[in-house]
Amino acid sequence: MNVQPRYRSSLVLALLIGFGAVIGIFRLYQNVLSKPIFPIDRGTLTITRVDRLENSEV
């Protein structure tokens, strides 16, 4: 890739920002997928209601 020297640092910065954004979106997506939307209690087969991230109620 032939880039003029005065634009080389801007190109490197833009690539780093883009790479960081892709990693951030991927981590957010993985975090959203790991949370159950309707958690089911297998013992009673009831749907538990999640109020907060750290605790759930039946």
PDB file of N, H, CA, C and O in Angstrom:
ATOM      1  N   MET A   1       0.857  -1.169   0.000  1.00  0.00           N
ATOM      2  CA  MET A   1       0.000   0.000   0.000  1.00  0.00           C
ATOM      3  C   MET A   1       0.907   1.237   0.000  1.00  0.00           C
ATOM      4  O   MET A   1       1.727   1.420   0.900  1.00  0.00           O
ATOM      5  N   ASN A   2       0.748   2.059  -0.998  1.00  0.00           N
ATOM      6  H   ASN A   2       0.082   1.910  -1.728  1.00  0.00           H
ATOM      7  CA  ASN A   2       1.585   3.245  -1.151  1.00  0.00           C
ATOM      8  C   ASN A   2       0.855   4.454  -0.568  1.00  0.00           C
ATOM      9  O   ASN A   2      -0.089   4.967  -1.169  1.00  0.00           O
ATOM     10  N   VAL A   3       1.300   4.903   0.607  1.00  0.00           N
ATOM     11  H   VAL A   3       2.066   4.485   1.095  1.00  0.00           H
ATOM     12  CA  VAL A   3       0.673   6.027   1.304  1.00  0.00           C
ATOM     13  C   VAL A   3       1.716   7.117   1.482  1.00  0.00           C
ATOM     14  O   VAL A   3       2.870   6.845   1.812  1.00  0.00           O
ATOM     15  N   GLN A   4       1.299   8.335   1.262  1.00  0.00           N
ATOM     16  H   GLN A   4       0.362   8.556   0.994  1.00  0.00           H
ATOM     17  CA  GLN A   4       2.231   9.447   1.455  1.00  0.00           C
ATOM     18  C   GLN A   4       2.634   9.521   2.925  1.00  0.00           C
ATOM     19  O   GLN A   4       1.815   9.256   3.805  1.00  0.00           O
ATOM     20  N   PRO A   5       3.887   9.878   3.197  1.00  0.00           N
ATOM     21  CA  PRO A   5       4.380   9.863   4.593  1.00  0.00           C
ATOM     22  C   PRO A   5       3.568  10.736   5.545  1.00  0.00           C
ATOM     23  O   PRO A   5       3.431  10.388   6.717  1.00  0.00           O
ATOM     24  N   ARG A   6       3.034  11.846   5.079  1.00  0.00           N
ATOM     25  H   ARG A   6       3.145  12.128   4.126  1.00  0.00           H
ATOM     26  CA  ARG A   6       2.304  12.715   6.015  1.00  0.00           C
ATOM     27  C   ARG A   6       0.949  12.133   6.409  1.00  0.00           C
ATOM     28  O   ARG A   6       0.368  12.555   7.408  1.00  0.00           O
ATOM     29  N   TYR A   7       0.439  11.172   5.642  1.00  0.00           N
ATOM     30  H   TYR A   7       0.911  10.829   4.830  1.00  0.00           H
ATOM     31  CA  TYR A   7      -0.841  10.542   5.971  1.00  0.00           C
ATOM     32  C   TYR A   7      -0.668   9.181   6.635  1.00  0.00           C
ATOM     33  O   TYR A   7      -1.652   8.561   7.039  1.00  0.00           O
ATOM     34  N   ARG A   8       0.561   8.714   6.752  1.00  0.00           N
ATOM     35  H   ARG A   8       1.360   9.217   6.425  1.00  0.00           H
ATOM     36  CA  ARG A   8       0.802   7.369   7.273  1.00  0.00           C
ATOM     37  C   ARG A   8       0.359   7.248   8.733  1.00  0.00           C
ATOM     38  O   ARG A   8      -0.255   6.246   9.100  1.00  0.00           O
ATOM     39  N   SER A   9       0.654   8.241   9.572  1.00  0.00           N
ATOM     40  H   SER A   9       1.153   9.055   9.273  1.00  0.00           H
ATOM     41  CA  SER A   9       0.260   8.154  10.984  1.00  0.00           C
ATOM     42  C   SER A   9      -1.259   8.194  11.130  1.00  0.00           C
ATOM     43  O   SER A   9      -1.815   7.518  11.996  1.00  0.00           O
ATOM     44  N   SER A  10      -1.932   8.978  10.293  1.00  0.00           N
ATOM     45  H   SER A  10      -1.480   9.527   9.589  1.00  0.00           H
ATOM     46  CA  SER A  10      -3.397   9.016  10.343  1.00  0.00           C
ATOM     47  C   SER A  10      -3.990   7.682   9.917  1.00  0.00           C
ATOM     48  O   SER A  10      -4.987   7.231  10.481  1.00  0.00           O
ATOM     49  N   LEU A  11      -3.382   7.057   8.929  1.00  0.00           N
ATOM     50  H   LEU A  11      -2.573   7.424   8.471  1.00  0.00           H
ATOM     51  CA  LEU A  11      -3.864   5.755   8.481  1.00  0.00           C
ATOM     52  C   LEU A  11      -3.694   4.706   9.577  1.00  0.00           C
ATOM     53  O   LEU A  11      -4.594   3.899   9.810  1.00  0.00           O
ATOM     54  N   VAL A  12      -2.553   4.716  10.244  1.00  0.00           N
ATOM     55  H   VAL A  12      -1.822   5.372  10.054  1.00  0.00           H
ATOM     56  CA  VAL A  12      -2.313   3.764  11.331  1.00  0.00           C
ATOM     57  C   VAL A  12      -3.305   3.998  12.468  1.00  0.00           C
ATOM     58  O   VAL A  12      -3.842   3.041  13.026  1.00  0.00           O
ATOM     59  N   LEU A  13      -3.548   5.249  12.811  1.00  0.00           N
ATOM     60  H   LEU A  13      -3.111   6.026  12.357  1.00  0.00           H
ATOM     61  CA  LEU A  13      -4.509   5.561  13.871  1.00  0.00           C
ATOM     62  C   LEU A  13      -5.918   5.111  13.482  1.00  0.00           C
ATOM     63  O   LEU A  13      -6.640   4.548  14.305  1.00  0.00           O
ATOM     64  N   ALA A  14      -6.307   5.355  12.238  1.00  0.00           N
ATOM     65  H   ALA A  14      -5.721   5.812  11.569  1.00  0.00           H
ATOM     66  CA  ALA A  14      -7.636   4.940  11.778  1.00  0.00           C
ATOM     67  C   ALA A  14      -7.777   3.419  11.801  1.00  0.00           C
ATOM     68  O   ALA A  14      -8.832   2.900  12.167  1.00  0.00           O
ATOM     69  N   LEU A  15      -6.728   2.707  11.414  1.00  0.00           N
ATOM     70  H   LEU A  15      -5.871   3.129  11.116  1.00  0.00           H
ATOM     71  CA  LEU A  15      -6.780   1.243  11.458  1.00  0.00           C
ATOM     72  C   LEU A  15      -6.883   0.728  12.887  1.00  0.00           C
ATOM     73  O   LEU A  15      -7.617  -0.224  13.150  1.00  0.00           O
ATOM     74  N   LEU A  16      -6.157   1.347  13.808  1.00  0.00           N
ATOM     75  H   LEU A  16      -5.561   2.121  13.594  1.00  0.00           H
ATOM     76  CA  LEU A  16      -6.239   0.930  15.213  1.00  0.00           C
ATOM     77  C   LEU A  16      -7.624   1.192  15.801  1.00  0.00           C
ATOM     78  O   LEU A  16      -8.164   0.359  16.528  1.00  0.00           O
ATOM     79  N   ILE A  17      -8.194   2.352  15.482  1.00  0.00           N
ATOM     80  H   ILE A  17      -7.755   3.029  14.891  1.00  0.00           H
ATOM     81  CA  ILE A  17      -9.537   2.672  15.980  1.00  0.00           C
ATOM     82  C   ILE A  17     -10.560   1.700  15.396  1.00  0.00           C
ATOM     83  O   ILE A  17     -11.437   1.216  16.112  1.00  0.00           O
ATOM     84  N   GLY A  18     -10.450   1.416  14.109  1.00  0.00           N
ATOM     85  H   GLY A  18      -9.737   1.808  13.527  1.00  0.00           H
ATOM     86  CA  GLY A  18     -11.370   0.472  13.475  1.00  0.00           C
ATOM     87  C   GLY A  18     -11.246  -0.921  14.059  1.00  0.00           C
ATOM     88  O   GLY A  18     -12.250  -1.592  14.301  1.00  0.00           O
ATOM     89  N   PHE A  19     -10.008  -1.358  14.285  1.00  0.00           N
ATOM     90  H   PHE A  19      -9.193  -0.813  14.088  1.00  0.00           H
ATOM     91  CA  PHE A  19      -9.778  -2.678  14.869  1.00  0.00           C
ATOM     92  C   PHE A  19     -10.346  -2.743  16.289  1.00  0.00           C
ATOM     93  O   PHE A  19     -10.950  -3.746  16.669  1.00  0.00           O
ATOM     94  N   GLY A  20     -10.155  -1.688  17.067  1.00  0.00           N
ATOM     95  H   GLY A  20      -9.664  -0.874  16.759  1.00  0.00           H
ATOM     96  CA  GLY A  20     -10.707  -1.645  18.423  1.00  0.00           C
ATOM     97  C   GLY A  20     -12.223  -1.645  18.423  1.00  0.00           C
ATOM     98  O   GLY A  20     -12.848  -2.259  19.288  1.00  0.00           O
ATOM     99  N   ALA A  21     -12.820  -0.956  17.452  1.00  0.00           N
ATOM    100  H   ALA A  21     -12.313  -0.458  16.749  1.00  0.00           H
ATOM    101  CA  ALA A  21     -14.284  -0.935  17.364  1.00  0.00           C
ATOM    102  C   ALA A  21     -14.826  -2.319  17.034  1.00  0.00           C
ATOM    103  O   ALA A  21     -15.836  -2.741  17.598  1.00  0.00           O
ATOM    104  N   VAL A  22     -14.167  -3.023  16.130  1.00  0.00           N
ATOM    105  H   VAL A  22     -13.347  -2.681  15.672  1.00  0.00           H
ATOM    106  CA  VAL A  22     -14.608  -4.375  15.777  1.00  0.00           C
ATOM    107  C   VAL A  22     -14.510  -5.298  16.985  1.00  0.00           C
ATOM    108  O   VAL A  22     -15.421  -6.087  17.237  1.00  0.00           O
ATOM    109  N   ILE A  23     -13.421  -5.208  17.727  1.00  0.00           N
ATOM    110  H   ILE A  23     -12.681  -4.567  17.522  1.00  0.00           H
ATOM    111  CA  ILE A  23     -13.263  -6.044  18.928  1.00  0.00           C
ATOM    112  C   ILE A  23     -14.315  -5.681  19.977  1.00  0.00           C
ATOM    113  O   ILE A  23     -14.882  -6.568  20.615  1.00  0.00           O
ATOM    114  N   GLY A  24     -14.582  -4.380  20.163  1.00  0.00           N
ATOM    115  H   GLY A  24     -14.121  -3.659  19.645  1.00  0.00           H
ATOM    116  CA  GLY A  24     -15.585  -3.956  21.134  1.00  0.00           C
ATOM    117  C   GLY A  24     -16.977  -4.435  20.781  1.00  0.00           C
ATOM    118  O   GLY A  24     -17.719  -4.886  21.654  1.00  0.00           O
ATOM    119  N   ILE A  25     -17.341  -4.343  19.510  1.00  0.00           N
ATOM    120  H   ILE A  25     -16.738  -3.977  18.801  1.00  0.00           H
ATOM    121  CA  ILE A  25     -18.661  -4.809  19.073  1.00  0.00           C
ATOM    122  C   ILE A  25     -18.763  -6.320  19.235  1.00  0.00           C
ATOM    123  O   ILE A  25     -19.797  -6.831  19.665  1.00  0.00           O
ATOM    124  N   PHE A  26     -17.694  -7.038  18.892  1.00  0.00           N
ATOM    125  H   PHE A  26     -16.853  -6.623  18.543  1.00  0.00           H
ATOM    126  CA  PHE A  26     -17.702  -8.493  19.040  1.00  0.00           C
ATOM    127  C   PHE A  26     -17.862  -8.898  20.500  1.00  0.00           C
ATOM    128  O   PHE A  26     -18.626  -9.815  20.803  1.00  0.00           O
ATOM    129  N   ARG A  27     -17.151  -8.228  21.416  1.00  0.00           N
ATOM    130  H   ARG A  27     -16.530  -7.483  21.170  1.00  0.00           H
ATOM    131  CA  ARG A  27     -17.264  -8.559  22.845  1.00  0.00           C
ATOM    132  C   ARG A  27     -18.648  -8.220  23.381  1.00  0.00           C
ATOM    133  O   ARG A  27     -19.192  -8.970  24.190  1.00  0.00           O
ATOM    134  N   LEU A  28     -19.227  -7.102  22.946  1.00  0.00           N
ATOM    135  H   LEU A  28     -18.785  -6.492  22.288  1.00  0.00           H
ATOM    136  CA  LEU A  28     -20.581  -6.744  23.365  1.00  0.00           C
ATOM    137  C   LEU A  28     -21.585  -7.775  22.865  1.00  0.00           C
ATOM    138  O   LEU A  28     -22.487  -8.174  23.601  1.00  0.00           O
ATOM    139  N   TYR A  29     -21.431  -8.206  21.616  1.00  0.00           N
ATOM    140  H   TYR A  29     -20.698  -7.881  21.018  1.00  0.00           H
ATOM    141  CA  TYR A  29     -22.324  -9.205  21.038  1.00  0.00           C
ATOM    142  C   TYR A  29     -22.231 -10.525  21.792  1.00  0.00           C
ATOM    143  O   TYR A  29     -23.253 -11.157  22.058  1.00  0.00           O
ATOM    144  N   GLN A  30     -21.020 -10.948  22.140  1.00  0.00           N
ATOM    145  H   GLN A  30     -20.190 -10.435  21.924  1.00  0.00           H
ATOM    146  CA  GLN A  30     -20.847 -12.179  22.901  1.00  0.00           C
ATOM    147  C   GLN A  30     -21.454 -12.050  24.295  1.00  0.00           C
ATOM    148  O   GLN A  30     -22.008 -13.015  24.821  1.00  0.00           O
ATOM    149  N   ASN A  31     -21.353 -10.863  24.895  1.00  0.00           N
ATOM    150  H   ASN A  31     -20.903 -10.079  24.468  1.00  0.00           H
ATOM    151  CA  ASN A  31     -21.917 -10.634  26.227  1.00  0.00           C
ATOM    152  C   ASN A  31     -23.438 -10.700  26.184  1.00  0.00           C
ATOM    153  O   ASN A  31     -24.060 -11.242  27.097  1.00  0.00           O
ATOM    154  N   VAL A  32     -24.039 -10.154  25.134  1.00  0.00           N
ATOM    155  H   VAL A  32     -23.533  -9.714  24.392  1.00  0.00           H
ATOM    156  CA  VAL A  32     -25.497 -10.185  25.002  1.00  0.00           C
ATOM    157  C   VAL A  32     -25.974 -11.613  24.772  1.00  0.00           C
ATOM    158  O   VAL A  32     -26.999 -12.019  25.320  1.00  0.00           O
ATOM    159  N   LEU A  33     -25.241 -12.381  23.966  1.00  0.00           N
ATOM    160  H   LEU A  33     -24.408 -12.051  23.521  1.00  0.00           H
ATOM    161  CA  LEU A  33     -25.653 -13.753  23.682  1.00  0.00           C
ATOM    162  C   LEU A  33     -25.548 -14.659  24.901  1.00  0.00           C
ATOM    163  O   LEU A  33     -26.274 -15.649  24.990  1.00  0.00           O
ATOM    164  N   SER A  34     -24.664 -14.346  25.838  1.00  0.00           N
ATOM    165  H   SER A  34     -24.073 -13.542  25.766  1.00  0.00           H
ATOM    166  CA  SER A  34     -24.470 -15.231  26.985  1.00  0.00           C
ATOM    167  C   SER A  34     -25.547 -15.058  28.048  1.00  0.00           C
ATOM    168  O   SER A  34     -25.652 -15.895  28.945  1.00  0.00           O
ATOM    169  N   LYS A  35     -26.347 -14.002  27.977  1.00  0.00           N
ATOM    170  H   LYS A  35     -26.261 -13.322  27.249  1.00  0.00           H
ATOM    171  CA  LYS A  35     -27.391 -13.778  28.981  1.00  0.00           C
ATOM    172  C   LYS A  35     -28.702 -14.441  28.533  1.00  0.00           C
ATOM    173  O   LYS A  35     -29.140 -14.239  27.400  1.00  0.00           O
ATOM    174  N   PRO A  36     -29.318 -15.219  29.401  1.00  0.00           N
ATOM    175  CA  PRO A  36     -30.584 -15.843  29.029  1.00  0.00           C
ATOM    176  C   PRO A  36     -31.711 -14.817  28.989  1.00  0.00           C
ATOM    177  O   PRO A  36     -31.810 -13.958  29.865  1.00  0.00           O
ATOM    178  N   ILE A  37     -32.549 -14.911  27.978  1.00  0.00           N
ATOM    179  H   ILE A  37     -32.469 -15.609  27.267  1.00  0.00           H
ATOM    180  CA  ILE A  37     -33.681 -13.989  27.868  1.00  0.00           C
ATOM    181  C   ILE A  37     -34.826 -14.476  28.756  1.00  0.00           C
ATOM    182  O   ILE A  37     -35.372 -13.703  29.544  1.00  0.00           O
ATOM    183  N   PHE A  38     -35.189 -15.750  28.632  1.00  0.00           N
ATOM    184  H   PHE A  38     -34.746 -16.377  27.992  1.00  0.00           H
ATOM    185  CA  PHE A  38     -36.207 -16.354  29.476  1.00  0.00           C
ATOM    186  C   PHE A  38     -35.592 -17.568  30.160  1.00  0.00           C
ATOM    187  O   PHE A  38     -35.720 -18.687  29.663  1.00  0.00           O
ATOM    188  N   PRO A  39     -34.925 -17.362  31.296  1.00  0.00           N
ATOM    189  CA  PRO A  39     -34.308 -18.514  31.965  1.00  0.00           C
ATOM    190  C   PRO A  39     -35.361 -19.462  32.528  1.00  0.00           C
ATOM    191  O   PRO A  39     -36.313 -19.032  33.179  1.00  0.00           O
ATOM    192  N   ILE A  40     -35.184 -20.739  32.274  1.00  0.00           N
ATOM    193  H   ILE A  40     -34.411 -21.089  31.745  1.00  0.00           H
ATOM    194  CA  ILE A  40     -36.146 -21.751  32.721  1.00  0.00           C
ATOM    195  C   ILE A  40     -35.517 -22.552  33.860  1.00  0.00           C
ATOM    196  O   ILE A  40     -34.409 -23.073  33.736  1.00  0.00           O
ATOM    197  N   ASP A  41     -36.251 -22.639  34.971  1.00  0.00           N
ATOM    198  H   ASP A  41     -37.152 -22.216  35.072  1.00  0.00           H
ATOM    199  CA  ASP A  41     -35.819 -23.475  36.088  1.00  0.00           C
ATOM    200  C   ASP A  41     -36.182 -24.914  35.748  1.00  0.00           C
ATOM    201  O   ASP A  41     -37.363 -25.250  35.661  1.00  0.00           O
ATOM    202  N   ARG A  42     -35.187 -25.758  35.556  1.00  0.00           N
ATOM    203  H   ARG A  42     -34.228 -25.485  35.627  1.00  0.00           H
ATOM    204  CA  ARG A  42     -35.442 -27.129  35.097  1.00  0.00           C
ATOM    205  C   ARG A  42     -36.117 -27.983  36.174  1.00  0.00           C
ATOM    206  O   ARG A  42     -36.767 -28.979  35.855  1.00  0.00           O
ATOM    207  N   GLY A  43     -35.968 -27.606  37.431  1.00  0.00           N
ATOM    208  H   GLY A  43     -35.440 -26.797  37.690  1.00  0.00           H
ATOM    209  CA  GLY A  43     -36.589 -28.394  38.486  1.00  0.00           C
ATOM    210  C   GLY A  43     -38.105 -28.276  38.481  1.00  0.00           C
ATOM    211  O   GLY A  43     -38.802 -29.279  38.632  1.00  0.00           O
ATOM    212  N   THR A  44     -38.619 -27.081  38.311  1.00  0.00           N
ATOM    213  H   THR A  44     -38.053 -26.266  38.188  1.00  0.00           H
ATOM    214  CA  THR A  44     -40.066 -26.865  38.339  1.00  0.00           C
ATOM    215  C   THR A  44     -40.632 -26.530  36.966  1.00  0.00           C
ATOM    216  O   THR A  44     -41.846 -26.405  36.808  1.00  0.00           O
ATOM    217  N   LEU A  45     -39.756 -26.384  35.967  1.00  0.00           N
ATOM    218  H   LEU A  45     -38.770 -26.486  36.095  1.00  0.00           H
ATOM    219  CA  LEU A  45     -40.152 -26.010  34.606  1.00  0.00           C
ATOM    220  C   LEU A  45     -40.955 -24.710  34.586  1.00  0.00           C
ATOM    221  O   LEU A  45     -41.940 -24.584  33.860  1.00  0.00           O
ATOM    222  N   THR A  46     -40.513 -23.748  35.397  1.00  0.00           N
ATOM    223  H   THR A  46     -39.713 -23.851  35.987  1.00  0.00           H
ATOM    224  CA  THR A  46     -41.136 -22.434  35.384  1.00  0.00           C
ATOM    225  C   THR A  46     -40.151 -21.425  34.816  1.00  0.00           C
ATOM    226  O   THR A  46     -38.936 -21.601  34.904  1.00  0.00           O
ATOM    227  N   ILE A  47     -40.689 -20.382  34.242  1.00  0.00           N
ATOM    228  H   ILE A  47     -41.676 -20.239  34.171  1.00  0.00           H
ATOM    229  CA  ILE A  47     -39.846 -19.319  33.703  1.00  0.00           C
ATOM    230  C   ILE A  47     -39.548 -18.341  34.827  1.00  0.00           C
ATOM    231  O   ILE A  47     -40.465 -17.810  35.453  1.00  0.00           O
ATOM    232  N   THR A  48     -38.273 -18.104  35.082  1.00  0.00           N
ATOM    233  H   THR A  48     -37.528 -18.536  34.574  1.00  0.00           H
ATOM    234  CA  THR A  48     -37.889 -17.167  36.131  1.00  0.00           C
ATOM    235  C   THR A  48     -37.775 -15.771  35.545  1.00  0.00           C
ATOM    236  O   THR A  48     -37.331 -15.593  34.411  1.00  0.00           O
ATOM    237  N   ARG A  49     -38.180 -14.790  36.329  1.00  0.00           N
ATOM    238  H   ARG A  49     -38.541 -14.935  37.251  1.00  0.00           H
ATOM    239  CA  ARG A  49     -38.134 -13.397  35.890  1.00  0.00           C
ATOM    240  C   ARG A  49     -36.842 -12.775  36.402  1.00  0.00           C
ATOM    241  O   ARG A  49     -36.572 -12.798  37.602  1.00  0.00           O
ATOM    242  N   VAL A  50     -36.046 -12.223  35.497  1.00  0.00           N
ATOM    243  H   VAL A  50     -36.265 -12.205  34.521  1.00  0.00           H
ATOM    244  CA  VAL A  50     -34.768 -11.631  35.862  1.00  0.00           C
ATOM    245  C   VAL A  50     -34.975 -10.139  36.095  1.00  0.00           C
ATOM    246  O   VAL A  50     -35.307  -9.399  35.169  1.00  0.00           O
ATOM    247  N   ASP A  51     -34.772  -9.696  37.357  1.00  0.00           N
ATOM    248  H   ASP A  51     -34.502 -10.297  38.109  1.00  0.00           H
ATOM    249  CA  ASP A  51     -34.912  -8.283  37.681  1.00  0.00           C
ATOM    250  C   ASP A  51     -33.619  -7.529  37.433  1.00  0.00           C
ATOM    251  O   ASP A  51     -33.621  -6.462  36.820  1.00  0.00           O
ATOM    252  N   ARG A  52     -32.532  -8.078  37.904  1.00  0.00           N
ATOM    253  H   ARG A  52     -32.530  -8.946  38.402  1.00  0.00           H
ATOM    254  CA  ARG A  52     -31.228  -7.444  37.752  1.00  0.00           C
ATOM    255  C   ARG A  52     -30.267  -8.465  37.188  1.00  0.00           C
ATOM    256  O   ARG A  52     -30.608  -9.635  37.017  1.00  0.00           O
ATOM    257  N   LEU A  53     -29.065  -8.008  36.901  1.00  0.00           N
ATOM    258  H   LEU A  53     -28.788  -7.057  37.040  1.00  0.00           H
ATOM    259  CA  LEU A  53     -28.080  -8.908  36.321  1.00  0.00           C
ATOM    260  C   LEU A  53     -27.595  -9.952  37.314  1.00  0.00           C
ATOM    261  O   LEU A  53     -27.221 -11.055  36.915  1.00  0.00           O
ATOM    262  N   GLU A  54     -27.596  -9.617  38.620  1.00  0.00           N
ATOM    263  H   GLU A  54     -27.901  -8.721  38.944  1.00  0.00           H
ATOM    264  CA  GLU A  54     -26.990 -10.525  39.575  1.00  0.00           C
ATOM    265  C   GLU A  54     -27.984 -11.433  40.294  1.00  0.00           C
ATOM    266  O   GLU A  54     -27.565 -12.436  40.873  1.00  0.00           O
ATOM    267  N   ASN A  55     -29.288 -11.127  40.284  1.00  0.00           N
ATOM    268  H   ASN A  55     -29.628 -10.313  39.814  1.00  0.00           H
ATOM    269  CA  ASN A  55     -30.223 -12.008  40.975  1.00  0.00           C
ATOM    270  C   ASN A  55     -31.486 -12.199  40.139  1.00  0.00           C
ATOM    271  O   ASN A  55     -31.840 -11.358  39.312  1.00  0.00           O
ATOM    272  N   SER A  56     -32.153 -13.326  40.376  1.00  0.00           N
ATOM    273  H   SER A  56     -31.866 -14.009  41.048  1.00  0.00           H
ATOM    274  CA  SER A  56     -33.391 -13.613  39.653  1.00  0.00           C
ATOM    275  C   SER A  56     -34.429 -14.114  40.645  1.00  0.00           C
ATOM    276  O   SER A  56     -34.095 -14.700  41.675  1.00  0.00           O
ATOM    277  N   GLU A  57     -35.681 -13.876  40.320  1.00  0.00           N
ATOM    278  H   GLU A  57     -35.952 -13.400  39.483  1.00  0.00           H
ATOM    279  CA  GLU A  57     -36.781 -14.299  41.173  1.00  0.00           C
ATOM    280  C   GLU A  57     -37.663 -15.266  40.402  1.00  0.00           C
ATOM    281  O   GLU A  57     -37.710 -15.252  39.172  1.00  0.00           O
ATOM    282  N   VAL A  58     -38.362 -16.108  41.160  1.00  0.00           N
ATOM    283  H   VAL A  58     -38.323 -16.120  42.159  1.00  0.00           H
ATOM    284  CA  VAL A  58     -39.290 -17.057  40.540  1.00  0.00           C
ATOM    285  C   VAL A  58     -40.639 -16.404  40.456  1.00  0.00           C
ATOM    286  O   VAL A  58     -41.590 -17.014  39.967  1.00  0.00           O
TER     287      VAL A  58
END
